[in-house]
Each structure stands twice: as C-alpha cells, then as structure tokens.
Amino acid sequence: MKKVFFIFLIILIILLLIDQAIKYILIDFVISTQGISKDEIDLHGFYMIKDMPIISIALVFNTGVAFSFLTSLGEWLKYIQIALIFVIIAILYSQKELFRTHYIPFAMMLGGGLSNVLDRFLHGGVVDYIYYHFGFDFPIFNFADVVIDCGIAIFIWQVIFKKKS
C-alpha cells in the first residue's frame, strides 16, 4: 500500500506543478505584454494571448465552478471545495481497496482539483486559458480541467472493465 500511495502522491504533485507552471507563465506573459502589475489584472477581464482559428489561448479567471456556476458564493466557494476534498480523502482512506484499485484516476482528479482550488487562494479565481471557439464558443478551461476529466474517464473505464472480467 505504501508504494501505491507514493505513486499516487507523485502523480498528484507532478500534475499540480505542471498546471501551476502553465498558469504562472501565462499570467506573467499578460503582465509583461499589457504593462500592468499582478494587482491590476481584472478578475472579470479577458486577455487574448494567442488568437488562432480553432483553439486560442486567452487568460480569464473563473470565480465559479464549471461554466461559472456558483459564482454568487464568492469567497465561500473555495472553503466549500476544500471541505469536499477532505471528505473525498476521508472516504478514500476508509475505502482502501477502492483507493488501491483506482489510485491513478484519483491522483489525477485530486491533483487537478487541488490546483484549481489553489488558484482561488492565489489569484481570486481559477485561471483558465484554453479557448475552443470553432463553430461555437465553449467555456474556457485549463490543463487541470482536462486532467480531472481524463481521471473521471479512466475511473469509469476501470469500473466497467473490472465488472466485465
């Protein structure tokens, strides 16, 4: 179990660090090209970094959750999310077999989730930057969101595959 937990932590930390590095690079780029300080960045602003035909890079801060839901919760949202993460960790701790069987997707989901919650404390909102706009405008998202979605997909695949075998 120690090896599984170690691998879980390594995956979680690596994904969190990759996501945070991307976000800091993009924030620094906007600061340097706009000639503004970090304190002058508008939490409700839209900063186009690289406009391309299908997927662009644009910096925005999401103060809600998916599709900006629950924005009205303001500062409370980050504390609610921290509480939910602790509940998930407690469940995984009590369900050791569930954790052992699915530690990789759980590492992905928690790594991405923790990175997004960390954004709320560091930047006032989740730093989003991947802007898909081919044919329709999809909500802007980030690497952590992709990692969370991939973790969910892997978890579902593992559950289906395990039941069939």
C-alpha positions as MATLAB code, in Angstrom:
seq = 'MKKVFFIFLIILIILLLIDQAIKYILIDFVISTQGISKDEIDLHGFYMIKDMPIISIALVFNTGVAFSFLTSLGEWLKYIQIALIFVIIAILYSQKELFRTHYIPFAMMLGGGLSNVLDRFLHGGVVDYIYYHFGFDFPIFNFADVVIDCGIAIFIWQVIFKKKS';
ca = [
       0.000    0.000    0.000;
       2.934    2.348    0.661;
       4.114    2.009   -2.942;
       0.610    2.757   -4.256;
       0.326    5.823   -2.010;
       3.788    7.022   -3.076;
       2.891    6.723   -6.777;
      -0.436    8.452   -6.069;
       1.380   11.389   -4.422;
       3.976   11.652   -7.208;
       1.280   11.768   -9.916;
      -0.796   14.283   -7.938;
       2.180   16.581   -7.277;
       3.525   16.417  -10.847;
       0.126   17.268  -12.360;
      -0.429   20.077   -9.848;
       3.025   21.551  -10.592;
       2.570   21.326  -14.379;
      -0.782   23.090  -14.160;
       0.512   25.801  -11.830;
       3.583   26.362  -14.036;
       1.429   26.853  -17.140;
      -0.793   29.319  -15.275;
       2.131   31.334  -13.916;
       3.756   31.510  -17.356;
       0.529   32.836  -18.890;
      -0.114   35.335  -16.087;
       3.475   36.607  -16.372;
       3.043   36.888  -20.140;
      -0.094   39.012  -19.740;
       1.592   41.186  -17.114;
       4.651   41.774  -19.301;
       2.763   42.410  -22.561;
      -0.001   44.548  -21.042;
       2.412   46.633  -18.970;
       0.393   46.051  -15.794;
       1.128   44.646  -12.356;
      -0.427   41.456  -10.986;
      -2.694   43.591   -8.796;
      -4.057   45.369  -11.864;
      -5.264   42.205  -13.592;
      -9.055   42.314  -13.784;
     -10.660   39.144  -12.370;
     -13.513   39.674  -14.817;
     -11.252   40.548  -17.746;
     -10.478   38.630  -20.918;
      -6.865   38.696  -22.082;
      -6.238   37.251  -25.535;
      -2.755   35.749  -25.657;
      -2.752   33.879  -28.983;
      -5.758   34.052  -31.288;
      -5.988   31.001  -33.550;
      -8.797   29.664  -35.793;
      -9.980   26.736  -33.607;
      -8.355   26.867  -30.188;
      -6.942   30.102  -28.781;
      -5.042   30.915  -25.625;
      -6.905   33.516  -23.575;
      -6.468   34.268  -19.893;
      -9.607   34.535  -17.757;
     -10.356   33.966  -14.087;
     -13.357   31.802  -13.256;
     -14.780   32.729   -9.860;
     -17.400   29.959  -10.069;
     -17.171   26.276  -10.894;
     -17.838   24.612  -14.263;
     -19.482   27.058  -16.679;
     -19.193   29.772  -13.950;
     -21.915   28.166  -11.797;
     -21.966   29.166   -8.127;
     -20.102   32.431   -8.731;
     -22.512   34.025   -6.269;
     -20.900   32.051   -3.418;
     -17.834   34.297   -3.700;
     -15.113   33.572   -1.136;
     -17.167   30.754    0.409;
     -16.735   28.591   -2.684;
     -13.056   27.864   -2.047;
     -13.758   26.791    1.541;
     -16.637   24.564    0.433;
     -14.324   22.961   -2.140;
     -11.606   22.399    0.491;
     -14.187   20.714    2.727;
     -15.310   18.486   -0.155;
     -11.699   17.499   -0.877;
     -11.247   16.497    2.777;
     -14.451   14.425    2.594;
     -13.150   12.675   -0.532;
      -9.790   11.993    1.137;
     -11.577   10.583    4.217;
     -13.688    8.308    2.017;
     -10.616    7.088    0.143;
      -8.810    6.496    3.432;
     -11.696    4.421    4.749;
     -12.135    2.545    1.452;
      -8.586    1.263    0.999;
      -9.485   -1.279   -1.682;
     -11.268    1.383   -3.747;
      -8.185    3.589   -3.437;
      -5.782    0.754   -4.295;
      -7.800   -0.204   -7.374;
      -8.214    3.352   -8.717;
      -5.295    5.362   -7.302;
      -4.178    6.737  -10.687;
      -7.503    8.355  -11.663;
      -7.950    9.581   -8.066;
      -4.487   11.181   -8.231;
      -5.490   12.885  -11.473;
      -8.824   14.128  -10.145;
      -7.390   15.360   -6.832;
      -4.281   16.872   -8.457;
      -6.373   18.894  -10.883;
      -8.923   19.790   -8.215;
      -6.292   20.936   -5.736;
      -4.592   23.032   -8.396;
      -7.845   24.795   -9.228;
      -8.638   25.386   -5.545;
      -5.109   26.725   -5.035;
      -5.841   29.229   -7.829;
      -8.761   30.581   -5.816;
      -6.444   31.364   -2.913;
      -3.573   32.713   -5.033;
      -5.450   34.567   -7.783;
      -9.044   35.050   -6.616;
     -10.409   32.623   -9.215;
      -9.450   29.597  -11.282;
      -7.007   30.535  -14.034;
      -8.470   29.326  -17.342;
      -6.820   29.738  -20.732;
      -7.848   27.123  -23.342;
     -10.486   28.759  -25.525;
     -12.205   26.452  -28.045;
     -14.305   28.504  -30.456;
     -14.701   26.529  -33.679;
     -18.370   26.648  -34.649;
     -19.429   27.690  -31.138;
     -17.878   29.263  -28.050;
     -17.064   26.591  -25.486;
     -16.344   27.757  -21.916;
     -12.660   28.465  -21.385;
     -10.877   25.744  -19.412;
      -7.372   24.704  -18.306;
      -4.983   21.757  -18.053;
      -6.314   20.804  -14.600;
      -9.836   20.526  -16.037;
      -8.556   18.185  -18.760;
      -6.694   16.095  -16.166;
      -9.827   15.865  -13.983;
     -11.939   14.791  -16.967;
      -9.346   12.195  -18.012;
      -9.252   10.892  -14.421;
     -13.027   10.513  -14.432;
     -12.918    8.731  -17.807;
     -10.204    6.346  -16.606;
     -12.139    5.641  -13.408;
     -15.323    4.846  -15.360;
     -13.350    2.672  -17.802;
     -11.729    0.775  -14.915;
     -15.096    0.191  -13.220;
     -16.700   -1.083  -16.444;
     -13.656   -3.191  -17.379;
     -13.414   -4.713  -13.873;
     -17.103   -5.701  -13.883;
     -16.718   -7.454  -17.248;
     -13.705   -9.522  -16.132;
];
